[in-house]
Amino acid sequence: MFADALQRWPWPEDCTLPDVSPFTFTLDGGGRHLIQTVLQNRTNSIFAEFGTFMGGAARTWLSNNIGLRYVCVDPWGDDITDYVKSLSNVDWAARAYKTSYLEEIAELLSRYGPLRLVQNNLASFKDRCVLIRGRIPAAYSEMRSAGLVPDIIYIDALKRHEDFVEAHKIFPNAIITGDDWNWGIQADGAYPIRPYVEEIARERNGQIYADRATFVISEPRHELQFDDKWRYMSQSSA
């Protein structure tokens, strides 16, 4: 299955940039230890990240989990360049990275484009990593029709209901995880993606575990083991 995917979405021969060293640039909102817990004892699982950005999380999880097979999905459009350029004016980004570093990444993006940099960043893993340029939820159906069925899904995209529900429907056996759990608090104290994640958890008889930006839907059949302090209780069930 994964070998077929490598053939369907092949890497270009010139996937490295001689004058650019691979780098790990990630906008980590915290809590990714939960994902590492999911990955424990799941040798050779297929992990699909929807919203790969610059490949920073992919580099980390591929490095830390020998045997993990990885699917990166992202449109890798020019908006990434504009977004990185804007980060030097954002407090949380400025605290995480020096302005000079953000400017350097923005310059590389302007020169090479997002996809070429991601290829360069992940080229050392190309025997167990597939890059799919596309958008969800359409990419879900494309993957399924190609027989590429992930064991674990990580959603870090546009915070739309369909992005979550379609992943649940098209990949009913996958462990569903993601980012942005604490993103975008609204005037009423609600967070945009939480109702979508709660809906899926109810349908799967699952329990949500969350820490800062990261969430995991833990189902009995998957036998995941989390510290109970990360157990999420919704306001409606509290």
N, C-alpha and C positions, 0 to 999 in steps of 0.2 A: 504493500500500500504506500509506504513512504518512499520507497525506491521509485515507484511510478510517479509520485509527486515531484521528485527531483528531476525526472525526465520531462514532465509537463511544464514545470517552471524552472528551466535551467539557468544556471549562473553564466554570465558572460565570461569570456576568456580573460578580458581585461578588467577583472573585478577589483583590482587593487590600485591605489594611487601611490606612485613611488615617492612623492614628496609629502605625503600625509600619513602620520602614524595613527593606527587605530586608537580610538578614545572612547571612554565610557561617559556619556553625557546623559543624565537621566533626571527627570523632574519627580523625585521620590517624595511623596507626601507622608510616608511613614507606614509602618505595619506590614512590610513585605516579608517579615519573618513568618507570617501566616502562610504565604505561598510556599516558602521553603518547607514548612511542615507538610503541606500537601504533597510536595515532591519526594519526601522521604519514602524510601521503599517502593518507589514507582519507577524503577529502572526501565528505560526504553519506552516510557510513555511519550505520547505525542501531545505537545503543549502548543496551543494556538493563542497568540497575542494579537488582539484586534485593536490597533492604534499603537503601532510600534515606535513611532516618532524617530529618534536617532539610533535606536537599537541598543540603548544603554542597559535596559532591563534584560534584554535577550543575551547580551554579552555576559552579564552577571550570572544568570541562571544556567546558561550553557557551560560556563566555566566551572560552576559549583556542582553540576550534576552530569557527570560523564555518562553517556548513553542516552540522555534526554534528546528527543527529536523535536524540532521547533519550527513553527509556522509563523511567519511575520506577515501581517496584513496591514496595509496603510496606503492611502492615495499618494503620499509623498509629493504633495503639491507645493507650489511656490509660497503658499500661505505659511508654511513652516519657517521659511526664511524671514518673513515679516514678523512672525510671532517671536522668534528668537531675538530679533532686533529690538523688540519692544520690552524684553525682559529686564533690561538694565534699569528700567523705570518702575519695576514692580518690586515692592519691599521684600517679599519672601524670596524671590529669585536673587535679588542683590545680596541677601544674607547668605544664601547658599553658594553663590559663585561671585568671583570678582568681576567687575565691569569689563576689565580688559579681556578676561576669558570669554565672556558672552560675546564681546565684539569680535573676538577671533573666530568663534564658531559661526557667527553671522557672516563673516567674510568668506569662510570656507563654503558655506551654503550658497552664497551669491556666486562664487566661482564655479563650483562643481554641481550644485543642485542636491537636494536631499537624498535621492535614491543612490547616487554614486557614493556619497559619504556613508550611507548605511551599508552598501555592499563592501566598501573598504573596511568598515568597522567589524563586519561579521564574516569576512572572507575565510578566516582561519577555521570557521565552523561549517563551511559550505557542504560538507558531506552529511551533515545532520540538521541543516537549516534550509528552509524554503522561503523565498520572498515572493509575496503575491501583491501586486499593485492593484488595489481596488478598494471599494467601500462596502461597508455592511449596511443593510443585511444581504445585499446581492452576493457578496463574497461567500456567505454561508452556503447558499445553494450551489455556487460554483465549486466549492470544495466537496460538498456531498456528492454531486454528480461525477466528480473525478475520483470518488472513493476515498477521499482524504477526510477521515473522521477523527477528530481530536479526543483525547482522554480528558484533557483539562483545557478550559477556556478562561482567558483573562481579557476582560472588556475594559478598554480605556479609550472611549470614543466620544460621541456627541451627546451622550446623556438622553437619548430618545427611547421611548417605551419600546418601539419596534426592535431596536438593537438588542434588547435583553430578551424579550419574549420570543423572537424568532430564533435566537441561539438556543433557547430552551426547547423549542418545538423541533428544530432541525437536528439538534444533537442531544436527544433525550437522555443519553447515558453519560454525558460528559459532566465532570465536576465544574460548576460555574463559579468563577471568582472575578475580581475586578478592582478597579481603582475608583477614585472620586466619591467614596462613601461620605466624606465630610466636606464635599465641595458645594458651594453655592447656597449657603443657608438663606432662607427666605424670611420675609417679614413675620410669618406665623411660626417661625422656628423649624420649619420642615426643610428637608434636603431633597433635591430633585430626583436622584436615582433610587432612594430608599423604597418608595412604594413599588417600583418595578422589581427590585430584588426580593422584597417581602412577598409579592405576588407569586414569584417562581418558587420561593421557599415553601409557601403554603401548598402549591400544587405538587411539590415533590416530597412533602412531609419532611422537610429539611429544617435545620437550625442555622441561623446566621451567626457567624463569628466575625468580628470586625475590630480593627485597631487603626485609628486615624483614617488614612485614605483607603485602606485595603479591606475588602470583605471576601468571605468564602461562604458558600452555601454547603453545609455539611449534611449529607444524607446518610441514613443508617447503613445502606448497602455499601457505601464507600469506606466505612470504618475509619474515619479520620479521628485523630486524637488531639484536641486542643485544650489548653488551660481554660477552665471555666470562666476566668476573669474576662475573656474576650467574647463571651456569649452575649449576643445582642437581644434585648427585650424591647419590642416596639411599644409605643405609648398605648396602643389599643389592647395589648396583651398584658401590660404591666399592672 
